[in-house]
């Protein structure tokens, strides 16, 4: 808190994929400003939540991941399909597509669902490193 956007991991396959949930509540700190008359979860925070789930997949040294941090290197093909509102349960799945260990880069596919419908999706590039790099 206040930046942890994952409430619970419900499926976990180290170095391969993870599924986690975020219970979106009216008490979330972004709702008063986004937007007071129609509270919806900001798209950039959905992307951040997915990236946090991706971090769970990748920070696994025993399966080729890293004990170091993973950082965003890029996001592509991101689409927001439906608004996410208070009361929704955001179910997020991140799946490793490609790992280039030599370069410390991972490509992942992310999808977020509410009630079985895709609300956000995209491709994530992540890179290993330390905060001082």
Residue pairs with C-beta under 8 A, 6 or more apart in sequence:
2 29
3 48
4 52
5 22
5 45
5 48
5 49
5 52
6 20
6 21
6 22
6 49
6 52
6 53
6 56
6 92
7 20
7 21
7 22
7 23
8 20
8 21
9 18
9 19
9 20
9 53
9 56
10 19
10 20
10 21
10 91
11 17
11 18
11 19
11 93
12 18
12 19
12 56
13 57
14 57
14 60
14 62
14 63
14 65
15 57
15 58
15 60
15 62
15 63
15 64
15 65
15 96
16 57
16 63
16 95
16 96
17 57
17 93
17 94
17 95
17 96
18 53
18 54
18 56
18 57
18 93
18 94
19 53
19 91
19 92
19 93
20 52
20 53
20 56
20 91
20 92
21 89
21 90
21 91
21 92
22 49
22 89
22 90
22 92
23 89
23 90
24 41
24 84
24 85
24 86
24 87
24 88
24 89
24 90
25 86
25 87
26 39
26 86
26 87
28 41
28 86
30 41
30 42
30 45
31 39
31 86
34 40
34 41
34 42
39 85
39 86
40 83
40 84
40 85
41 83
41 84
41 85
41 88
41 90
43 78
43 80
43 120
46 80
46 84
46 90
46 112
46 119
46 120
47 75
47 78
47 110
47 120
47 122
49 90
49 92
49 112
50 92
50 94
50 110
50 112
50 120
50 122
50 124
51 72
51 110
51 124
51 126
53 92
53 93
53 94
53 110
54 70
54 94
54 106
54 108
54 110
54 124
54 126
55 70
55 126
56 94
57 65
57 94
57 95
57 96
57 108
58 65
58 66
58 70
58 96
58 106
58 108
58 126
59 65
59 66
59 67
59 70
61 67
64 99
64 101
66 104
66 128
68 128
68 129
68 130
69 128
69 129
69 130
69 131
70 106
70 126
70 127
70 128
70 129
71 126
71 127
71 128
71 129
72 124
72 125
72 126
72 127
73 105
73 125
73 126
73 127
74 124
74 125
75 122
75 123
75 124
75 125
76 122
76 123
76 125
77 121
77 122
77 123
78 120
78 121
78 122
78 123
79 120
79 121
79 122
80 119
80 120
81 117
81 118
81 119
81 120
81 121
82 114
82 117
82 119
83 119
84 90
84 112
84 114
84 119
84 120
88 114
88 115
89 114
90 112
90 113
90 114
90 119
91 112
91 113
91 114
92 110
92 111
92 112
92 113
93 110
93 111
93 112
93 113
94 108
94 109
94 110
94 124
95 108
95 109
95 110
96 106
96 107
96 108
97 107
97 108
97 109
97 123
98 106
98 107
99 105
99 106
99 107
100 106
103 127
104 127
104 128
104 129
105 125
105 126
105 127
105 128
106 125
106 126
106 127
107 123
107 124
107 125
108 123
108 124
108 125
108 126
109 121
109 122
109 123
109 124
110 120
110 121
110 122
110 123
110 124
111 118
111 120
111 121
112 118
112 119
112 120
112 121
113 119
